[in-house]
């Protein structure tokens, strides 16, 4: 068995002339939970689709669980579970019927029993006859996760699994993910949410089809070299546009009612904020992952509309 | 209101495929059907059995040929052979001029001249039959000059006998109802399958299906098999109705018909599946279905006589499975045509099935590219 769950080199995907994925290298070990982060259109979904054999790379090569992503898609499909961005199960089938359909497709033994067990473990047993289309967002996600893990895949690819799901359901969903990871499943999950990213062992940050940085949360924050000041002052909203224009300020963003101002040079940053907003109290705080990503996206040369 | 109108125009312009289909298909169909459909079919294939070799017989033959209603393509000899020709659907008419016809004519004995017709499609043969006697009388009038002028004064020099086979009363339902089996199967089978796959794409379930370990042929067989049953039930219902409501005879073999129905359903399902790989939306799938359905009913011989169409339209018609299925079902039900005689029709549908089925599997993409 190969050490790496995913091993792709110089992966490129073009749609007509548009470059969606730009020479991506990714080596993901087994048994980890990795997060794919990046703004919309950064190539997360396209990369995942290439890894699981749903799209053919325009250039580059790669292996998923040791299988060639260009010629052994059938084997990859058997050994992975892929949950799409949009709910893609059959809304006019009941929860049980959806699961039974998947169980039969994977030729799982004793499908009926297995489906019953899956329903129990996910807390869906009481609603098994309900049509999937009538479920709420959170329940749909549970069903989708149940369906893609029933064949006990070695690798789970989750594409923005919690988009549009309420915080409680998101939390439960992540508990489930950690449970699966503790059982040895390798999981790659793409997300927009920083709190979700922070739950991953390793983060890969993509922008404009390229990997900008990767590592643990601490590594990424540390490597960014950012220092952050925070203020809760009442008139801070009026000053934000002015602060953003300053050279030493890499980004100024709201966190709730507070403004975070980050920059790479601590002294220069402090002098700037004191000059622009002398009457305001500033407090040095730990740079968050979100601060880092806003700054990274800016550094990657992306304009604001991507955010 | 203006805002909605503008929005609709923008959306219509953006969906280029649909827009192009809305504009081009009707024009194409207008041209094809406008020139192809003819309710006064001419050049109907006719076999001749001439036992009287005389100049009068030859005059009659050339008069019939010149009328353009009859096209002599076969020479029949003997009762058995001529029956076969009609049963096999090779000819629409058999013209018999009996031995001694001209001698008896000259003697003023009103000899008989016989026109046997395949009456399974009464519309196709009606005009030719109606004109037959007139053509004969006109032709003879030309002959009755000089020494034969005494015959011209007679009311009718010959006795024209028309013998309609298989549907002597000319009941239109006998022709239409079996045909409806084919038309209804074409419509429903093609439409259901063409929508089945595009629905998966539109609802986003296709990505899921593609991510699972299933091969194209498995998807195709899995998708179309339930509809084979649906088609069989439809056929059964129409056949029962045709017996009890329309009293359409069924004199042939149910077994041969079953093979025909099965093959025909498969051909249509495979075509629907191909459409679903071409269309991006259910709307487009629907349009493709209609695009196929119209020529199927108009050029197959269902609504208008097949032999009434110009040759190029008949060539198109031969490419449609419905054309061949109509020959099978009408042949079996009304004429007891046997398997050997229908073999070319079975073969034509089978070829269609293989070609379209291969195309469907080739077009079915295993990736989202």
Interface residues (C-beta under 8 A of the other chain):
Chain A: X49 X52 X53 X54 X55 X56 X73 X74 X77 X78 X82 X84 X86 X87 X88 X89 X90 X91 X102 X105 X106
Chain B: X203 X204 X205 X206 X207 X208 X210 X211 X212 X213 X214 X215 X366 X367 X368 X369
